[in-house]
Amino acid sequence: MSYSVRQRIPDDARKNLVQYPDFLAHLLYHRGIVDAETAAIFLTPDYDRDTHDPFKLAGIETAVTRILEAYREDQKTVIYSDYDTDGIPAGVALHDFFKKIVFKNFTNYIPHRHDEGFGLNKDAIEKFADEKVRLLITIDCGIADVELVKLAQSKGIDVIVTDHHLPTQVLVGGIETELLPPAFAVVNPKRSDCQYPEKMLCGAGVIYKLIQALIIRGNETKAFIDPKTGESIVKPGWEKWLLDMIGIATLSDMVPLTGENRALAHYGLKVLRMSPRVGLVKLLSKLKVQQKHLVEEDIGFTIGPRINAASRMGVPMDAFRLLATQDETEASLAADHLNAINDERKTTVAQLVKEVKKVVKERYSNAPTGVIFAGNPSWKPSLLGLAANNLAEEFNCPVYLWGRDGEGILKGSCRSDGVSNLVALMRDAQAIGEAADATDKKGKAAKKSSPTFIQFGGHSQSGGFAVEPGMVHKVEERLNEAFVKQKATRASDEASGTGEQLFVDAELTIDHVSWDTYSKIEQLAPFGTGNPKPLFMFKSVKPTEVKGFGKEGNHLELSFGPGGRTKAIGFFMTAESWEEKLGAGRKLSAGEQLSLVATFEKSMFRGRPELRLRIVDIL
């Protein structure tokens, strides 16, 4: 893998950022921030300036009116949220708001990931109808559930869909047309008729805007007046305490951390650092993470995985209870339970990886030359993404794994080797299958078979798919044909200089690893999708020490500079694994010259601030 160092900032652009140091101006410029006004907005998030009027969301006025009616009339209401790190915190946020306004006749429902799958399902709707539910509010799902929303409405359940996924597109008279579910209200910034300025809110971001709107209209209509005091029980601005949940979701859901999302993530971290939420406090304490120093990595590597583990292991409500409870004992038990579930998830994934490796060894003689495509009806689809990621890193090739869900459908997850575009591979494999259908050796009309994939999606590095049982044996062949073509195209593009390039922000020396440098990088935080951590190249450096650390010695630490003062660490990396990738008999040892690609990070392990590098690649 090769890297290109970003060009020096042009002189005319430098003049537009003259008030910033050269290093910071360089980083800003290569993030598309080319003038002082844009830089000031980016570097100093402002809640009032960067968040928008919730009533610009199409459908929100209708949704607010209906929810306030349910509140006034004490109608039975269900909050139906997705089972991931977007839906669960968002469900907690709406739960907390309903508790605040003393709405008693509601319940939270999170579907079972394996048995019920994503979105609404018929059995749940039938259950709600039997329980005389009058209002159903979806969170982070529902936009594609046209028939199920129709079913709920036919049973006397008004449905308010809040979502951020793209609406379904259908062909009407040869023209692609948006198909919205026939809900009482649909609140989604990606609706074609929605004028809301921030199109890329996550599901929790949408529910936050709904809560804002409810507080505004509820106070205007005096719906939230305390009869004893005559004052409002929830004043505008109270919702900011919910930003801990909105921040977790925004930082976890891979939405671009720009515009309003940047503000929600920025202030979300501020609230998280002081949140009195007992379950969160207990969890962080048990994990020895200092709450007041929380950063986005703690969401991605500590909090998020434990929320996801609950749903992957079939108990999403356990994560909900951890975040929603106000009881100290329940919070402590929930924190222990979520840790145990996460450990169980790790063990299950490790066993799954071991099983898949056995298949790989038998099928590919332990050295796959193309795509790994493997599955077993006994494998849980909810765990396959983690296993595929592990295998993609080890075998350095795209990995597609499938299992069978609770409805008997074969579903899977895929992960890239870092260079292959997974969605493009699936799209090409689908086209290869369609071409095969159209071909008939005798020139007769070809008998159309099932498509290669029933459905697929995701992005270049991570995705999901579903296949019919009878097509499993054909998928691998078609994926590998697509892989060969994609690899040839990539090689041709690289040779001609038109291929996709991997960039590092700047080339630095070990002497540049200082708190002064870090203070400039830190101004760009929070980092994530749309605002990645700056990446740096350290060329021709020699480690003074190479060692493993951790209980199992499965993490890597390199030391550089006088006395080994600068550390570079890589979790779940070993010297041996890098030597296999480096090849040509190269050893990763003290005194051996290498080039390092890394990011900066501040560690607060044991309460002491330590500046170090996080290894991304070794060349």
N, C-alpha and C positions, 0 to 999 in steps of 0.2 A: 504494500500500500504506500502510495507516495503523497506527499503534502506540498502545497504551495503556500508561501508566506505572503500575507496581504501586502499590497503596495503601500509605500509611504503616502501619507495624505497630501493631495495636491496643494500648492501654495495658495491658490485662490480660495479653496475650501478651508484651509488653515486660518485665513483671515476672518472667516465667518465664525470661527470658534476660538478667537484670539484670547478670550478670558480664561480658557482652560489649559492646564499643562499639556505638553506635547503627547504624552502617553495616553491621557484620558481623551484628548481630542481625536487621537488615532482610533481608539476603541469606539467612540461615538460615531465617527464618520463611517466606519465599516459596519455599523448597525443602521445605516440610512439616516442618521441624525446629522444634518449638514449645516444647521444654522443655530444661532444663540437662543432664539425663542423656543424652538423644538427641544433643544438640549435642556433648557431650564425646566420645561414641562416634564421631560423624561426623568431628570435627576431629582426632582422634588415633587413626588406624587401629592396631589391635593384632593381630598375626598369630595369637597363641594364642587370643585372645578371639573374633576375627571369622571364623576358619576352623573347619570342622566335621569331626566324626569321619567318615572316608571309608566306614566300614562301615555307615553309615546309607543308603548308596546301594543300592537293590535290585539284586540280581544280582552285586554286586561280590565277595562271598565265593566264589561259584562261579567267577568269572573268575580270581580270584587263585589258587585251587587248581589250575585248569587250566594257567595260565601257569607256575606253579612246577613242575608235572609236566613241561611241555615243557622247562624249564630243566634239571631234574635228568636227564632222559633225552636231552637234546640233540636234541630233535625240530625238524625244519625249520619255521621260523616266518616269516610275512610280516606286516610292519606296513603296513597299507593306509590311507594318509591322503588326505584331500581336498587339492586343489591350490591352496588360497587361503591368506590370512594367518592363518587359524586352524589349518587342517590341517597345513600345512608345519612351522611351529614346534612344533606338538604332536608330529609325527612325529620331529622332532629330539630332543625331550625324552625320548621313550620309547627312541629309539636310544641316547642318552647313558646312560640308566639300564641298558640291556642291556649296553652296553660296560663300565660300571662293575662289574657283577656277573660279567663275563667270560663272557657268553652269546655264543657264536661262531656258532651255526647260525641266524642270522636275516638278513633283508634288508628294506630299506624299498622300498615301491612307491607311486608317485604316478601316477594315471591322466592321460593326455593330455586336456587340457580340450576340445579340438576333436574328436578322433577317438574318444575313449572316453566323454566326458561325465561328469556328476556321479554319484558312487556306484560300486557294484560293476558289473562288466560281464562278460558270458559268456566272452569271449575270454581275459580275465585269469584267470578261474577255471579254464578248461580248461588254461591254461599252468601254473598252480600245481599242478593235479592231475598233469600230466605230470612235473613236477619233484619229486613226492612230498612236497609241503608237507603238514604235519600240523595246523598251527594258523594261522589267519588272524585278525588283530586289526584291526578297522576303527577309524578315528579321524575324527570329524566327519562320518560318513556311515554308511549301512547300515540305518538304522531303517526305511526304506520299501522296502528290497530283499528283500521276502519270498520271491519265487520264486528269486532268485539265491542267497540264503542257503541255501534248500532244495537247490539244485543243488550248492553247495559241500559241504554236509553229506552229500549222497548220494554224493559222490566221496571220502569219507573225510577231508575237511578240517573240523576243528572250527572254528566261527566264533564269535568274541567280538565283539559289536557294542558299540562305545562311541560315543555320539552325543549331541547335545543338541537336535536338531530334533524337532518334534512327531510322535508315532507316527501311522500311518495309521488313519483312522476308517472303519469299514464298517457297513452296516446289517444287523443280524441280528434277524429277526422284528420289523422296524420300529423297532428300538432301535439307536441309534448305539453301536458297540462298538469298543474299541481292538484293532488287529491288530498284534501284534509279530512280527518275523521268527522263524522256528524255529531260532534260533541256540543254541549251547551255553550262552551267557550274553548277556544284554542289559543294558548299564549306561547308563542315561539318566535324569537327574533328572526328566524330563517324563513318565516312565511313570506311569500313573494309580495304581499300587500302591506308588510310591516315596515314602518319608517324608523324604527328604533336605531339609533346611531351605532350601537355596538352589536354586531351580528354574531360575535363569537363567544357570547356568554356560555358558561357550562350550565348544567341543569340546576345546580344550586344558585348560580347567579340569577337565573330566571325566577326561582322561588323567592330570592331576596327582594327582587323588584316587586313581586306580588305582595310580600309582607309590607314593604314600604307603602304601596298603594292602599293596602287595607288600613294601615295606621292613619294615613291622610284622610281617606273617605270615612273611616270609622269615627274619627274625631270631628269631622265636619258635620256628620249626621248625629253626633252625640250618642253613638252606639256603645262607647266604652266609658260611660260615666259611672263612677262609683256612687251608689245611692246614699251611702253614709257620709261621704265627704263632698260630693258634688263635683269632684275633679276627675279628670281622665285617668284610667288605670294604666294606660300605655301612651306615653307622649312621644311625638316625633323625635327621632334620634336614639330611642331605646334600642332599635333594631341593630345598632352598631355592635352591641354585645354578641350578636349572632355571627359576626364576621369571623369568629374562630372556626365555625363550621364551614362558612362560605370560603374561607381561606384554604382549609384543608382540601375542599373539593376543587377549587380553582387551580391549586398547585398540583393536584393529582390527575386532573382530567385532560391534560395535554391541550388545553386551549391556549392561544397566543397570549403571552403576558405583556400585552401592550394595551394602551387606552384604558378603558374602564376595568378590564381584567387586571391590569398592573396595579391599579388603585385597590381593588378588592384583595389581591394577594398581599400587597404592601401593608394595608391596614389589618388584614386578616392575621398576618404574623405578629403585628403589634398586640392585637387582642389575645392571640394564643399565648403570648409570653406572660400575660397577666390574668388569663382566664381562671375563674374560680370553679370551673366545671370539675367536679370531684373525680369522676372517672378518668378524665384526661390527666389530672394531677397525679392520681394513683399509678396510672400506667407509666407515665414518664419517670416517676420516682423509682418504680420497680426496674426500669430499664437504665437507671442512672443517667438520664438525660436532664440537663438543667433547663427547666422551663424558661427561665428569663433569657436564655441564650439560644432559643429555638431558631433554626434556619430552615430553608426549604428542603435541604437534604434530610432533615429529621422527619419531615412529612413523607418524603419519598422512600426512605429506608427504614423508618421506625413505626410511625403511626399508620400510614397507608397500608403496608403489608399486613398489619394485624386486623384492620377493617376488612380487607379483601380475604384474609384467611378464613374469617367467619363465614363468608358466603361460599367460598370454595369448598369448605368442609360441611356445608349444608345448614349452618346456624346463623344467618345474617342478623336475626333479631338480637343475638348476643352482642354484636358490635353496636347496634342501636342502643341497647340498654346501658352499655358502658358510657356512651356519650350523653345519654339523656337523664340518667339517674341523678337524684340529689341526695341519695342515702349513702353515707360513708361506708357502711358494711357491704352493701350491694356493690358499690364502686370497687372496693378492694377485691371482692370475690370475682367480679367481672374482669378486672385487670389480670388477675391470676389465670382466669379461664381463657381469656384471649391469648395470653402468652402460651398457655398449654396447647391451644388449638393451632397457633402458629408453629410451634415445635412439631406437632403432629403432622401439619401440612408439609413441613420440611422433610420429615421422615417418609411420608407417602410419596412426595415428589422424588426423593432420592431412590426409593424402591422402584418407582416408575422409570426413572432414568436408567437404572441398572437393567431393567427388563428390556427397554428399548435398545440399549447398547448391545445386549445379547442378540437381538434381532438384527442389528446393524452388522455385527460381527459375522453372523451366519449368512446374511444376504450380500454383504459388500466386502467380505474378507477384511473387515475392520478398516477399510480405506475407501469410503465412498468417493466417486469421481464426479458425481452430479448432485441431484437433489435426493435427500433422504425423505421417503414417504412411507410411513409405517402406522399401523393402528391395530386396535383390538377392541371388540365390543365391551370388554370389561373395564377399559380405561375411562376415567371420568373426564369429559371435555373441559371441565372447569380447572383442571390441573395441568392441562397439556401445554399451555403457553409457557409455564415455568420450565417444564421439562424440555420443550423445544428450544428455549433460550440457552439452556445448559449445553445441549447437544450442538447447536449452531456454533457456539464458542469453541467447543472441543474439536469438532470435525471441520470447522471452517467452510461450511456449505449451508445452503438453505435447508430448513427442516420443516416438514409438514407432518403433524401427528393427528390421528383421529381416534375418537371413541364413540360410545353411544349414549345419548341423553335419556332422560326419563320417559320420553315419548317414542323412543326407538329410532330416532333419527341419528344418522352418523354425522357428527360435528367435530370440527378440529380447529387447531391453532397452528400458526406458522411463524417462524422467526428467520430473519435474514442473516447471511454471513457478513453483513456490513456493506456489501457492494451490490448484491442482487436486489432488484425491485420485485418484491413478493406479489403485489397486486398486478403488476405488468405480467409476471409469469403466469398467474392464474387467468388473466384476461387472454393471453396468447394461447394457453392450453385450451381454454374454452373455444377459441377460434379454430384451433387445430381439430377439435372434435366436430365442430360444425362443418368444416371443410371435408372431413372424412364422411360425414353423413351425406353430403352433396355429391359424393363420388360413387359411381356404380360401375363395376367392371364391364357389365353387359350394356351399359348405356341406358338402362331403364331408370325410372324414377327411384331414387334411393329411399329406402325405408328409414324414416327418422328415428333415431334412438334417443335415449335420455341425454341431457347435457352433461358435460364433464363435471360441472358443479351445479347444485341446485341454487346456491347463492354463495357469494364471497365478497369480502371487503376488507378495509383496513388502510394501511399506508405502506410505504416502500419497505419498512423494516419489520413490521408486525401486522398480522392479520388473522382472519378467521374464515372458515368455509364450511359448507355442508354438502354431502354427496349421497347419492342413492346407493344402497348396498350392491346393486348389480354393476355399478360403474367403478368401484374401488380398484379393480384390477387394471383399468385403463388410465387412471389418473396419473400414476407415476410415470408411465411412458410418455404421456403428453406433456407433463411438467418438465421432464428431462429434455424433450425435444425443444420446448420453449427456452429452457435454460441454456442449451447449446447455442441457440440463435442469439439470445441476449448477451451471452459471453462473447460471441464473435463480434457483435455490434459494439460492445463496450471496448474490446481490443482495438477495433478499427477507429473508434472515436478517440481513444487515447493516443493512437499513432498519429492521427491527424490534428491532435490538439483541441478537438471539439468535445471531448468527453467531460463528464461531471468531475469537478476537481474538489479535493478535500483541502480546506484552508485552515491555516493557523493564523491567529491574529498578529503575532509578532514572534521574532526570534530573540530570545533572551539568554543571558548567562546566569550561572548559579548565583553570582553576586547580586543579581536583580531580585532575588527572592528575599524581600524585606517587607516590613510592616508598611513602609511608605508606598511601595508598589501595591500592596494589598488594599490599602485605604482608597486608592483610586479605582481599583477593580470593584470594590464593595459598593461604590456609589451606583453601579449599574444594576445591583440586585433589586428585587428577587429574580432569580434566573429560572428558566424553563423554556417551554415551547415558544418560539418567536423571539426569545431573548436568551440564547444559550450562554453558558459560562464561557468567558474568553479562554481560548486554547493557545498554548505557547509551545514553541520548539526550543529545546536545549540541545544544540548540536555538539557532537564530539566531546562528551563529558565522560569522566571516569569515576565510578562509584568507589568510595573508600571502604564500603562494607555492603554485602548483600546477605540478607537473612530472612527467614520466615518468622512470623509471629502469630499469636492466637493459640487457643487450646490445642488445636490440631495442626498448627503450623501451616495452615492453608492460606495465609495472607503474606504479602511480600513487602519488604521494606528495603529501600536503597538509601544509602547515606552519601552525601557529597560535601565538598568543601573542607576547609581546615577543621580538624577535629570531628568531621562528620556532622557539622552543625545543621545542614539542610537535609531534611528527610523527604523521600518520595514514597508513597505507599499505594498499594493496590490490593483491594479486598478480593478474595477468592482467586488469587494469582500466585503462582510459584515460579521460582527460577527455572525449574525443569520445563514447565509448560511454555514459558517464553522461548527457551532454547529450541523446543520442537518447532515453534513458529518461525524463529530466526533462521534455522537450518544452517547448512554449510559448516557444521561443526562448531558454531559459535557458542561460547560459554557466557553465562551471565554471572560474573564474579568480580571481586574487587580488582581494580586496576585495568579491567577490560574496557576499551572505549565503546561508547554507544551514543545514540541520539535518543532523546526522550521527548515525548509529546505529553503534556500535562496541564492541569488546571491548578489554580491556587485554592487553598481552603484553610479555614481557621478551625482548629480542634479545641474543644473545651474539656477534653478527657481529664478526669480527676480535678476539675475546677481550675486548671491552669490553661491559659491561652497559649496555643502552639501553632505557629505558621508552618505549613507543609505543602507539598505538592501531591496531587492525586494523579496517578499514572493512567494515561489513556492509551498510549502505544509506546513500544520500544522498537527502534529501528537499528 
